[in-house]
Amino acid sequence: MKCNEVTEFLKEEAATACKNAHTSLHRKSSILSQLYDKKHFTSQEFRRLWDFYDKDGNGYLEYAELERFLRDLTEVTLGIDVDEGEYRKFQTKIMSMMDDNKNGKLEAKELSKIIPTEENFLLCYSIQSQNAGATLTCQDFLDIWTHYDKDASGFIDHAEAKDFMVDLLKVSSVKVDLTNVTYLDTFFRSFDIDENGVIEIDEMASIFPVEENFRIALRQRKMFTKDKFDKVYHKIDTDKKGSVSTSKLPELLRELAKSNKVKLSESDITVMSDNLRQIFNKAEIPYTELSMILSSHQPKKKPLSRIL
């Protein structure tokens, strides 16, 4: 469920509560009261709100924390006089809209659906990854990657990377002059490990706590070039639907190995196929996502001075 759909639902519920109130509607005064007064929350405001409810700092709102958040959200939306039946109905509806992975908890990125925090895209992922033992799923990381790789080229050039670096520095609370081209250039070079003038997906993944099977898959991508991947992919994608069934992964990997003159045993192909299935956890894998994991695009080098 998208952010604007959840917020529109809340606004409609709040408006209906006001309309149906026999007298003036009494709403609870809490940290969530700002929800209907502000267009956007800054990174610091969102972080304060999150920490207010996530008392144990484990990266989730659950049990008593979740109950308190939902009670407060109900009372700032419907008023303090809402009865238990209305509360439970509202609670169920909100969780069905916000709890994407249906684990009965709320993560920072799920909470951001009702807290518009566009100032810093990385904030919610930062909150999740800062908690002990927390890792980003493949889909979490791909959400981050595609946000900055706007042209879906499979790499981030210096112009695209500037937004990422600015967000990352804000999350890290590092005080720097973000107009300082020399600093941003140095920062960029620190991510560009192979010094090919761009940041590739495995280079960015190195700074995030991603799942181990995802990290393993990224290490294998340099075996296959992007142009050869495209040729093999379009051969496998016979119905031209833009995605490949996980059942076709072994065939895809065999053809890629053959095209790139890479030696892969049947055992290697089985292990790689199983790993990709676990990573994506869906029956069909879109072309854009699969190409990011299974191929490496080597762009022509450009002098940094031309793009700064």
Buried (B, 14 or more C-beta within 10 A) or exposed (E): EEBEEBBEBBEEBBEEBEEEEEEEBEBBEBBBBEBEEEEEBBBEBBBEBBEBBBEEEBBBBBEEBBEBBBBBBBBBBBBEEBEEEBBEEBBEEBBEBBBEEEEEBBBBBBBBBBBBBEBBBBBBBBBBBEBEEBBBBBBBBBBBBEBBBEEEBBBBBBEBBBBBBBBBBBBEEEEBEEEEEEBBBEBBBEBBEEEBBBBBBBBBBEEBBBBEBBBEBBEBBEBBBBEBBBEBBEEBBEEEEEBBBBEBBBBBBBBBBEBBEEEBEEEBBBEBBBBBBEBBEEEBBBBBBBBBBBBBBBBEEEEBEEEE
